[in-house]
Amino acid sequence: MLRIEDTDLERSTPENVAQILDALRWLELDWDEGPVSQVGRAEDHAAALQKLLDSGAAYRDAATADDVKAWKSEHGADRGYRGTPSEDGSGAIRLRVPDDGDTVVNDLIRGEVRFPNRSYDDFVIARGDGSVLYNFAVAVDDADMGITDVIRGDDHLSNTPKQLLVFEALGIQPPRYAHVPLLHGPDGKKLSKRHGAASVQELRDAGYLPAAIRNYVALLGWGPGDDETLLSTAELIERFRPEDVGRSSAVFDEKKLRWMNGRYMRELPPGEYRESVRSFVEAETVGRPLNEDRFAFGCEIVQEKAQTLQEVWPLIRFLFEPPVQDEKAWRKVMKGDAERVLVAVTEALQAVPAGGEGPNGDGFTIEAVQTALEPLPEKLELGAGKVFQPIRVSITGTTISPGIFESVAALGREETIARIEAARSRLDA
């Protein structure tokens, strides 16, 4: 049941509600019924209020905040306020709370949690104008909608005894409750913006996959009892039990989410991978038509490397645009033996037999490029990095790219050699 709890009209703007629906739909978290607006159920709430007023379980009280404070000064600060029904029927509506005993929350995660009734005020369930407050509205809605299980953050635990008292006053069996510990950041403090905590939409825009987010978040504070970490949503549904959730706060670590997202990306079928990446690439090419063959091959050679969809474009940009101007990379790599290396690389690549094979139909298959370039470190008596990094900087402008043999094959004979010649010219300048 998807219910929009919008009794707080200042916070429940149309924009906020739209964001909730957008996030759920993108996460592919479907619902059986709804969405239902709590505000739209005002008539049902009014009927339940009248029932409690008629039974004496609730009453109108015109007491002000100062009146409540004065009452507690007289009766003790640890006592819950007990009001007197107003003679003229004005004021907010309060629920009567027993003076004796405890209200007990039988929590599926925390076990039995007891709240002494004497410490609770006769709490307000509706304002003077009849508009209801959260704890009353959710109890009435849960009852009317046949809600059997409520799983929520443990910051709501203090609300639960009030909701149980409403259920008791209405003579209705309450649902089962499970209060899940809130997420913490790597520093052990409550997750917040300072940890880079992101909305669902921000995670989407950063290039995370819905399935990876569902999997990762489900495993925060809960596990299936074995070492499995990659679980489909169907498996999560089958194996999850609230009783198995830990009582301690779990740590949301975006590094682990990135790792899991990378695993999910590597397992996508090639066509699905391309379509997942496409919007991120097209946002960077700004309407320029993509060379689909080059795009497909580029996706193929980065699928093992990229951990988010957003990371794909920087890795394959060199296939669609001139090398970037990364001066730091140039200064770091293009020195010493770099010119000698590029001369040898050009000679080796020019010797690759022409043909109709390879992603560009020019004989530059991955295997042919590897055969040409792999012997060079030994031939030049240099480490592999001293040979392959100058090639990488020449063709991409940076020190980070897909595998060098794959990158050269993807770029093709003509463009690769032209970029290496341009780099050599810059070295000579």
TIVEX-141048 format. One record per residue (C-alpha): residue number from 1; residue in one letter; x, y, z. Coordinates in steps of 0.05 Angstrom, whole numbers, plus 5000, padded with zeros to 4 digits. Layout:
BEGIN
+------+------+------+------+------+
: resi : resn :   xx :   yy :   zz :
+------+------+------+------+------+
:  NUM :    A :    X :    Y :    Z :
...
+------+------+------+------+------+
***
This chain:
BEGIN
+------+------+------+------+------+
: resi : resn :   xx :   yy :   zz :
+------+------+------+------+------+
:    1 :    M : 5000 : 5000 : 5000 :
:    2 :    L : 5030 : 5067 : 4979 :
:    3 :    R : 5003 : 5121 : 5025 :
:    4 :    I : 5027 : 5193 : 5022 :
:    5 :    E : 5027 : 5217 : 5094 :
:    6 :    D : 5014 : 5290 : 5079 :
:    7 :    T : 4981 : 5317 : 5141 :
:    8 :    D : 5040 : 5366 : 5148 :
:    9 :    L : 5019 : 5411 : 5091 :
:   10 :    E : 5082 : 5454 : 5094 :
:   11 :    R : 5127 : 5394 : 5080 :
:   12 :    S : 5081 : 5355 : 5035 :
:   13 :    T : 5085 : 5399 : 4974 :
:   14 :    P : 5065 : 5372 : 4905 :
:   15 :    E : 5139 : 5375 : 4887 :
:   16 :    N : 5158 : 5331 : 4946 :
:   17 :    V : 5103 : 5281 : 4931 :
:   18 :    A : 5124 : 5278 : 4858 :
:   19 :    Q : 5196 : 5264 : 4880 :
:   20 :    I : 5173 : 5205 : 4923 :
:   21 :    L : 5134 : 5175 : 4864 :
:   22 :    D : 5191 : 5187 : 4816 :
:   23 :    A : 5241 : 5154 : 4862 :
:   24 :    L : 5198 : 5092 : 4873 :
:   25 :    R : 5183 : 5084 : 4799 :
:   26 :    W : 5256 : 5091 : 4780 :
:   27 :    L : 5277 : 5040 : 4833 :
:   28 :    E : 5225 : 4994 : 4803 :
:   29 :    L : 5191 : 4987 : 4871 :
:   30 :    D : 5119 : 4975 : 4852 :
:   31 :    W : 5058 : 4978 : 4897 :
:   32 :    D : 4993 : 4940 : 4899 :
:   33 :    E : 4947 : 4997 : 4919 :
:   34 :    G : 4950 : 5073 : 4918 :
:   35 :    P : 4978 : 5123 : 4920 :
:   36 :    V : 4929 : 5146 : 4973 :
:   37 :    S : 4932 : 5216 : 5002 :
:   38 :    Q : 4922 : 5220 : 5077 :
:   39 :    V : 4892 : 5289 : 5070 :
:   40 :    G : 4841 : 5260 : 5022 :
:   41 :    R : 4815 : 5215 : 5077 :
:   42 :    A : 4791 : 5273 : 5121 :
:   43 :    E : 4720 : 5246 : 5125 :
:   44 :    D : 4744 : 5179 : 5152 :
:   45 :    H : 4788 : 5214 : 5203 :
:   46 :    A : 4730 : 5257 : 5225 :
:   47 :    A : 4686 : 5196 : 5235 :
:   48 :    A : 4739 : 5162 : 5278 :
:   49 :    L : 4748 : 5226 : 5318 :
:   50 :    Q : 4673 : 5231 : 5331 :
:   51 :    K : 4672 : 5158 : 5353 :
:   52 :    L : 4726 : 5172 : 5405 :
:   53 :    L : 4691 : 5235 : 5429 :
:   54 :    D : 4625 : 5199 : 5436 :
:   55 :    S : 4657 : 5142 : 5476 :
:   56 :    G : 4694 : 5190 : 5521 :
:   57 :    A : 4762 : 5163 : 5499 :
:   58 :    A : 4778 : 5233 : 5473 :
:   59 :    Y : 4757 : 5302 : 5494 :
:   60 :    R : 4764 : 5375 : 5474 :
:   61 :    D : 4812 : 5415 : 5517 :
:   62 :    A : 4823 : 5490 : 5511 :
:   63 :    A : 4888 : 5489 : 5552 :
:   64 :    T : 4945 : 5530 : 5525 :
:   65 :    A : 5019 : 5511 : 5526 :
:   66 :    D : 5026 : 5554 : 5589 :
:   67 :    D : 4968 : 5517 : 5622 :
:   68 :    V : 5002 : 5450 : 5608 :
:   69 :    K : 5067 : 5477 : 5636 :
:   70 :    A : 5032 : 5501 : 5699 :
:   71 :    W : 4998 : 5434 : 5708 :
:   72 :    K : 5064 : 5398 : 5705 :
:   73 :    S : 5095 : 5446 : 5754 :
:   74 :    E : 5041 : 5426 : 5803 :
:   75 :    H : 5039 : 5351 : 5790 :
:   76 :    G : 5112 : 5337 : 5772 :
:   77 :    A : 5152 : 5344 : 5708 :
:   78 :    D : 5154 : 5268 : 5698 :
:   79 :    R : 5079 : 5264 : 5697 :
:   80 :    G : 5040 : 5266 : 5632 :
:   81 :    Y : 4990 : 5322 : 5627 :
:   82 :    R : 4918 : 5305 : 5642 :
:   83 :    G : 4868 : 5356 : 5618 :
:   84 :    T : 4797 : 5376 : 5633 :
:   85 :    P : 4743 : 5376 : 5579 :
:   86 :    S : 4725 : 5448 : 5559 :
:   87 :    E : 4655 : 5470 : 5579 :
:   88 :    D : 4641 : 5504 : 5513 :
:   89 :    G : 4667 : 5447 : 5469 :
:   90 :    S : 4726 : 5487 : 5443 :
:   91 :    G : 4799 : 5470 : 5438 :
:   92 :    A : 4842 : 5415 : 5410 :
:   93 :    I : 4821 : 5342 : 5416 :
:   94 :    R : 4863 : 5300 : 5463 :
:   95 :    L : 4864 : 5224 : 5473 :
:   96 :    R : 4858 : 5200 : 5544 :
:   97 :    V : 4919 : 5162 : 5567 :
:   98 :    P : 4914 : 5114 : 5626 :
:   99 :    D : 4952 : 5133 : 5689 :
:  100 :    D : 4973 : 5062 : 5705 :
:  101 :    G : 5011 : 5008 : 5668 :
:  102 :    D : 5053 : 5008 : 5606 :
:  103 :    T : 5040 : 5011 : 5532 :
:  104 :    V : 5081 : 4954 : 5503 :
:  105 :    V : 5111 : 4952 : 5433 :
:  106 :    N : 5125 : 4881 : 5412 :
:  107 :    D : 5177 : 4899 : 5361 :
:  108 :    L : 5200 : 4846 : 5311 :
:  109 :    I : 5271 : 4871 : 5315 :
:  110 :    R : 5279 : 4900 : 5385 :
:  111 :    G : 5233 : 4853 : 5422 :
:  112 :    E : 5189 : 4880 : 5478 :
:  113 :    V : 5195 : 4955 : 5490 :
:  114 :    R : 5154 : 4984 : 5547 :
:  115 :    F : 5131 : 5056 : 5554 :
:  116 :    P : 5101 : 5079 : 5622 :
:  117 :    N : 5033 : 5110 : 5610 :
:  118 :    R : 5039 : 5160 : 5667 :
:  119 :    S : 5096 : 5195 : 5630 :
:  120 :    Y : 5053 : 5209 : 5568 :
:  121 :    D : 5008 : 5270 : 5562 :
:  122 :    D : 4937 : 5262 : 5541 :
:  123 :    F : 4964 : 5278 : 5471 :
:  124 :    V : 4931 : 5320 : 5418 :
:  125 :    I : 4902 : 5279 : 5361 :
:  126 :    A : 4867 : 5337 : 5325 :
:  127 :    R : 4872 : 5412 : 5324 :
:  128 :    G : 4816 : 5457 : 5344 :
:  129 :    D : 4792 : 5462 : 5272 :
:  130 :    G : 4786 : 5386 : 5268 :
:  131 :    S : 4848 : 5374 : 5225 :
:  132 :    V : 4882 : 5311 : 5250 :
:  133 :    L : 4954 : 5300 : 5271 :
:  134 :    Y : 5002 : 5247 : 5246 :
:  135 :    N : 4998 : 5195 : 5300 :
:  136 :    F : 4922 : 5193 : 5298 :
:  137 :    A : 4918 : 5194 : 5222 :
:  138 :    V : 4966 : 5137 : 5210 :
:  139 :    A : 4932 : 5092 : 5262 :
:  140 :    V : 4863 : 5104 : 5231 :
:  141 :    D : 4891 : 5093 : 5161 :
:  142 :    D : 4928 : 5030 : 5181 :
:  143 :    A : 4863 : 5003 : 5210 :
:  144 :    D : 4819 : 5022 : 5151 :
:  145 :    M : 4869 : 4996 : 5100 :
:  146 :    G : 4882 : 4930 : 5133 :
:  147 :    I : 4957 : 4943 : 5142 :
:  148 :    T : 4989 : 4881 : 5174 :
:  149 :    D : 5062 : 4903 : 5178 :
:  150 :    V : 5096 : 4970 : 5189 :
:  151 :    I : 5171 : 4971 : 5179 :
:  152 :    R : 5203 : 5039 : 5190 :
:  153 :    G : 5263 : 5075 : 5220 :
:  154 :    D : 5274 : 5071 : 5295 :
:  155 :    D : 5266 : 5146 : 5299 :
:  156 :    H : 5192 : 5129 : 5296 :
:  157 :    L : 5194 : 5083 : 5357 :
:  158 :    S : 5172 : 5139 : 5404 :
:  159 :    N : 5110 : 5149 : 5360 :
:  160 :    T : 5088 : 5077 : 5364 :
:  161 :    P : 5059 : 5077 : 5435 :
:  162 :    K : 5015 : 5136 : 5417 :
:  163 :    Q : 4990 : 5098 : 5356 :
:  164 :    L : 4978 : 5036 : 5397 :
:  165 :    L : 4936 : 5078 : 5446 :
:  166 :    V : 4894 : 5102 : 5387 :
:  167 :    F : 4883 : 5030 : 5364 :
:  168 :    E : 4864 : 5010 : 5435 :
:  169 :    A : 4814 : 5068 : 5440 :
:  170 :    L : 4783 : 5048 : 5373 :
:  171 :    G : 4781 : 4975 : 5394 :
:  172 :    I : 4822 : 4952 : 5334 :
:  173 :    Q : 4879 : 4902 : 5330 :
:  174 :    P : 4944 : 4939 : 5312 :
:  175 :    P : 4993 : 4917 : 5258 :
:  176 :    R : 5060 : 4886 : 5273 :
:  177 :    Y : 5118 : 4935 : 5280 :
:  178 :    A : 5191 : 4930 : 5262 :
:  179 :    H : 5236 : 4990 : 5275 :
:  180 :    V : 5299 : 4989 : 5233 :
:  181 :    P : 5362 : 5024 : 5257 :
:  182 :    L : 5379 : 5087 : 5218 :
:  183 :    L : 5438 : 5087 : 5171 :
:  184 :    H : 5504 : 5117 : 5192 :
:  185 :    G : 5562 : 5144 : 5152 :
:  186 :    P : 5632 : 5114 : 5154 :
:  187 :    D : 5648 : 5158 : 5213 :
:  188 :    G : 5594 : 5125 : 5255 :
:  189 :    K : 5548 : 5186 : 5256 :
:  190 :    K : 5477 : 5190 : 5229 :
:  191 :    L : 5478 : 5191 : 5153 :
:  192 :    S : 5472 : 5262 : 5127 :
:  193 :    K : 5494 : 5308 : 5071 :
:  194 :    R : 5563 : 5315 : 5101 :
:  195 :    H : 5574 : 5242 : 5082 :
:  196 :    G : 5553 : 5255 : 5011 :
:  197 :    A : 5485 : 5224 : 5027 :
:  198 :    A : 5445 : 5228 : 4963 :
:  199 :    S : 5373 : 5225 : 4943 :
:  200 :    V : 5350 : 5170 : 4897 :
:  201 :    Q : 5350 : 5219 : 4840 :
:  202 :    E : 5422 : 5239 : 4854 :
:  203 :    L : 5443 : 5167 : 4854 :
:  204 :    R : 5407 : 5157 : 4788 :
:  205 :    D : 5441 : 5218 : 4758 :
:  206 :    A : 5509 : 5192 : 4782 :
:  207 :    G : 5498 : 5130 : 4741 :
:  208 :    Y : 5476 : 5076 : 4790 :
:  209 :    L : 5430 : 5020 : 4769 :
:  210 :    P : 5363 : 5010 : 4805 :
:  211 :    A : 5377 : 4936 : 4817 :
:  212 :    A : 5445 : 4951 : 4849 :
:  213 :    I : 5415 : 5002 : 4896 :
:  214 :    R : 5359 : 4955 : 4916 :
:  215 :    N : 5410 : 4900 : 4930 :
:  216 :    Y : 5459 : 4943 : 4968 :
:  217 :    V : 5408 : 4978 : 5012 :
:  218 :    A : 5372 : 4913 : 5028 :
:  219 :    L : 5438 : 4885 : 5056 :
:  220 :    L : 5449 : 4944 : 5103 :
:  221 :    G : 5436 : 4915 : 5172 :
:  222 :    W : 5409 : 4850 : 5144 :
:  223 :    G : 5439 : 4789 : 5111 :
:  224 :    P : 5412 : 4724 : 5082 :
:  225 :    G : 5455 : 4682 : 5129 :
:  226 :    D : 5509 : 4663 : 5079 :
:  227 :    D : 5563 : 4699 : 5041 :
:  228 :    E : 5521 : 4717 : 4981 :
:  229 :    T : 5520 : 4791 : 4964 :
:  230 :    L : 5490 : 4795 : 4894 :
:  231 :    L : 5417 : 4778 : 4903 :
:  232 :    S : 5360 : 4791 : 4855 :
:  233 :    T : 5299 : 4827 : 4881 :
:  234 :    A : 5260 : 4762 : 4877 :
:  235 :    E : 5313 : 4728 : 4921 :
:  236 :    L : 5311 : 4786 : 4970 :
:  237 :    I : 5236 : 4782 : 4976 :
:  238 :    E : 5239 : 4707 : 4986 :
:  239 :    R : 5293 : 4708 : 5039 :
:  240 :    F : 5281 : 4773 : 5078 :
:  241 :    R : 5253 : 4769 : 5149 :
:  242 :    P : 5247 : 4831 : 5193 :
:  243 :    E : 5267 : 4788 : 5253 :
:  244 :    D : 5337 : 4779 : 5222 :
:  245 :    V : 5352 : 4854 : 5218 :
:  246 :    G : 5408 : 4875 : 5265 :
:  247 :    R : 5396 : 4924 : 5322 :
:  248 :    S : 5458 : 4965 : 5308 :
:  249 :    S : 5461 : 5019 : 5256 :
:  250 :    A : 5490 : 4997 : 5189 :
:  251 :    V : 5541 : 5039 : 5151 :
:  252 :    F : 5524 : 5067 : 5083 :
:  253 :    D : 5590 : 5066 : 5045 :
:  254 :    E : 5586 : 5092 : 4974 :
:  255 :    K : 5651 : 5057 : 4957 :
:  256 :    K : 5616 : 4990 : 4969 :
:  257 :    L : 5556 : 5013 : 4929 :
:  258 :    R : 5602 : 5031 : 4871 :
:  259 :    W : 5634 : 4962 : 4874 :
:  260 :    M : 5566 : 4928 : 4873 :
:  261 :    N : 5542 : 4973 : 4817 :
:  262 :    G : 5603 : 4955 : 4777 :
:  263 :    R : 5587 : 4881 : 4786 :
:  264 :    Y : 5517 : 4893 : 4762 :
:  265 :    M : 5541 : 4932 : 4702 :
:  266 :    R : 5589 : 4877 : 4681 :
:  267 :    E : 5532 : 4827 : 4682 :
:  268 :    L : 5486 : 4867 : 4636 :
:  269 :    P : 5475 : 4838 : 4566 :
:  270 :    P : 5512 : 4881 : 4514 :
:  271 :    G : 5449 : 4912 : 4486 :
:  272 :    E : 5421 : 4930 : 4554 :
:  273 :    Y : 5489 : 4958 : 4574 :
:  274 :    R : 5489 : 5005 : 4514 :
:  275 :    E : 5419 : 5029 : 4527 :
:  276 :    S : 5435 : 5042 : 4601 :
:  277 :    V : 5496 : 5083 : 4581 :
:  278 :    R : 5465 : 5118 : 4522 :
:  279 :    S : 5432 : 5177 : 4557 :
:  280 :    F : 5497 : 5193 : 4594 :
:  281 :    V : 5536 : 5193 : 4529 :
:  282 :    E : 5484 : 5232 : 4490 :
:  283 :    A : 5483 : 5285 : 4545 :
:  284 :    E : 5557 : 5297 : 4531 :
:  285 :    T : 5554 : 5294 : 4455 :
:  286 :    V : 5501 : 5348 : 4456 :
:  287 :    G : 5459 : 5325 : 4398 :
:  288 :    R : 5515 : 5301 : 4353 :
:  289 :    P : 5497 : 5234 : 4321 :
:  290 :    L : 5534 : 5175 : 4351 :
:  291 :    N : 5574 : 5128 : 4308 :
:  292 :    E : 5535 : 5067 : 4331 :
:  293 :    D : 5589 : 5016 : 4313 :
:  294 :    R : 5642 : 5055 : 4350 :
:  295 :    F : 5594 : 5066 : 4409 :
:  296 :    A : 5579 : 4992 : 4413 :
:  297 :    F : 5653 : 4973 : 4411 :
:  298 :    G : 5670 : 5027 : 4462 :
:  299 :    C : 5618 : 5000 : 4510 :
:  300 :    E : 5645 : 4930 : 4500 :
:  301 :    I : 5716 : 4949 : 4519 :
:  302 :    V : 5697 : 4989 : 4582 :
:  303 :    Q : 5645 : 4942 : 4610 :
:  304 :    E : 5696 : 4909 : 4655 :
:  305 :    K : 5725 : 4976 : 4679 :
:  306 :    A : 5669 : 5026 : 4692 :
:  307 :    Q : 5633 : 5023 : 4759 :
:  308 :    T : 5578 : 5073 : 4744 :
:  309 :    L : 5543 : 5093 : 4680 :
:  310 :    Q : 5571 : 5163 : 4689 :
:  311 :    E : 5643 : 5136 : 4685 :
:  312 :    V : 5634 : 5107 : 4615 :
:  313 :    W : 5637 : 5173 : 4576 :
:  314 :    P : 5705 : 5196 : 4603 :
:  315 :    L : 5733 : 5128 : 4584 :
:  316 :    I : 5706 : 5127 : 4513 :
:  317 :    R : 5706 : 5202 : 4498 :
:  318 :    F : 5770 : 5195 : 4458 :
:  319 :    L : 5731 : 5155 : 4406 :
:  320 :    F : 5686 : 5214 : 4390 :
:  321 :    E : 5728 : 5276 : 4406 :
:  322 :    P : 5801 : 5298 : 4401 :
:  323 :    P : 5846 : 5282 : 4460 :
:  324 :    V : 5831 : 5322 : 4523 :
:  325 :    Q : 5883 : 5373 : 4546 :
:  326 :    D : 5908 : 5343 : 4611 :
:  327 :    E : 5973 : 5381 : 4623 :
:  328 :    K : 5988 : 5342 : 4686 :
:  329 :    A : 5984 : 5276 : 4649 :
:  330 :    W : 6028 : 5304 : 4593 :
:  331 :    R : 6082 : 5329 : 4640 :
:  332 :    K : 6082 : 5263 : 4678 :
:  333 :    V : 6087 : 5216 : 4618 :
:  334 :    M : 6114 : 5253 : 4557 :
:  335 :    K : 6186 : 5259 : 4577 :
:  336 :    G : 6250 : 5218 : 4576 :
:  337 :    D : 6243 : 5161 : 4526 :
:  338 :    A : 6173 : 5182 : 4504 :
:  339 :    E : 6194 : 5205 : 4435 :
:  340 :    R : 6235 : 5143 : 4421 :
:  341 :    V : 6176 : 5101 : 4444 :
:  342 :    L : 6127 : 5136 : 4398 :
:  343 :    V : 6173 : 5127 : 4338 :
:  344 :    A : 6176 : 5053 : 4351 :
:  345 :    V : 6101 : 5049 : 4363 :
:  346 :    T : 6086 : 5084 : 4297 :
:  347 :    E : 6132 : 5036 : 4259 :
:  348 :    A : 6100 : 4975 : 4293 :
:  349 :    L : 6029 : 4998 : 4278 :
:  350 :    Q : 6044 : 5016 : 4206 :
:  351 :    A : 6068 : 4945 : 4198 :
:  352 :    V : 6001 : 4915 : 4218 :
:  353 :    P : 5971 : 4884 : 4154 :
:  354 :    A : 5912 : 4921 : 4125 :
:  355 :    G : 5846 : 4885 : 4116 :
:  356 :    G : 5772 : 4887 : 4128 :
:  357 :    E : 5775 : 4862 : 4199 :
:  358 :    G : 5771 : 4900 : 4265 :
:  359 :    P : 5719 : 4949 : 4291 :
:  360 :    N : 5738 : 5000 : 4237 :
:  361 :    G : 5749 : 4950 : 4180 :
:  362 :    D : 5822 : 4969 : 4175 :
:  363 :    G : 5857 : 4907 : 4200 :
:  364 :    F : 5866 : 4935 : 4271 :
:  365 :    T : 5836 : 4878 : 4310 :
:  366 :    I : 5852 : 4874 : 4384 :
:  367 :    E : 5895 : 4813 : 4370 :
:  368 :    A : 5933 : 4846 : 4313 :
:  369 :    V : 5947 : 4909 : 4355 :
:  370 :    Q : 5969 : 4866 : 4413 :
:  371 :    T : 6016 : 4826 : 4369 :
:  372 :    A : 6047 : 4891 : 4343 :
:  373 :    L : 6055 : 4928 : 4410 :
:  374 :    E : 6066 : 4873 : 4462 :
:  375 :    P : 6140 : 4860 : 4443 :
:  376 :    L : 6159 : 4934 : 4448 :
:  377 :    P : 6177 : 4938 : 4522 :
:  378 :    E : 6227 : 4882 : 4515 :
:  379 :    K : 6253 : 4909 : 4449 :
:  380 :    L : 6262 : 4979 : 4477 :
:  381 :    E : 6287 : 4953 : 4544 :
:  382 :    L : 6234 : 4993 : 4581 :
:  383 :    G : 6179 : 4977 : 4629 :
:  384 :    A : 6109 : 4966 : 4601 :
:  385 :    G : 6084 : 5031 : 4632 :
:  386 :    K : 6140 : 5071 : 4598 :
:  387 :    V : 6116 : 5044 : 4531 :
:  388 :    F : 6041 : 5041 : 4537 :
:  389 :    Q : 6028 : 5105 : 4576 :
:  390 :    P : 6056 : 5151 : 4521 :
:  391 :    I : 6009 : 5116 : 4472 :
:  392 :    R : 5951 : 5127 : 4519 :
:  393 :    V : 5966 : 5200 : 4530 :
:  394 :    S : 5975 : 5210 : 4455 :
:  395 :    I : 5908 : 5181 : 4435 :
:  396 :    T : 5865 : 5201 : 4495 :
:  397 :    G : 5901 : 5259 : 4529 :
:  398 :    T : 5897 : 5224 : 4596 :
:  399 :    T : 5930 : 5167 : 4633 :
:  400 :    I : 5864 : 5130 : 4643 :
:  401 :    S : 5830 : 5091 : 4587 :
:  402 :    P : 5806 : 5021 : 4570 :
:  403 :    G : 5861 : 4970 : 4556 :
:  404 :    I : 5913 : 4999 : 4509 :
:  405 :    F : 5905 : 4945 : 4455 :
:  406 :    E : 5829 : 4953 : 4457 :
:  407 :    S : 5834 : 5029 : 4455 :
:  408 :    V : 5880 : 5029 : 4394 :
:  409 :    A : 5835 : 4979 : 4358 :
:  410 :    A : 5773 : 5020 : 4374 :
:  411 :    L : 5804 : 5085 : 4350 :
:  412 :    G : 5830 : 5052 : 4286 :
:  413 :    R : 5893 : 5055 : 4244 :
:  414 :    E : 5887 : 5124 : 4213 :
:  415 :    E : 5865 : 5163 : 4275 :
:  416 :    T : 5913 : 5127 : 4322 :
:  417 :    I : 5974 : 5140 : 4279 :
:  418 :    A : 5953 : 5213 : 4266 :
:  419 :    R : 5946 : 5226 : 4341 :
:  420 :    I : 6013 : 5194 : 4356 :
:  421 :    E : 6045 : 5237 : 4301 :
:  422 :    A : 6013 : 5299 : 4331 :
:  423 :    A : 6041 : 5281 : 4400 :
:  424 :    R : 6110 : 5272 : 4370 :
:  425 :    S : 6105 : 5340 : 4337 :
:  426 :    R : 6088 : 5371 : 4403 :
:  427 :    L : 6148 : 5337 : 4435 :
:  428 :    D : 6193 : 5366 : 4381 :
:  429 :    A : 6166 : 5436 : 4388 :
+------+------+------+------+------+
***
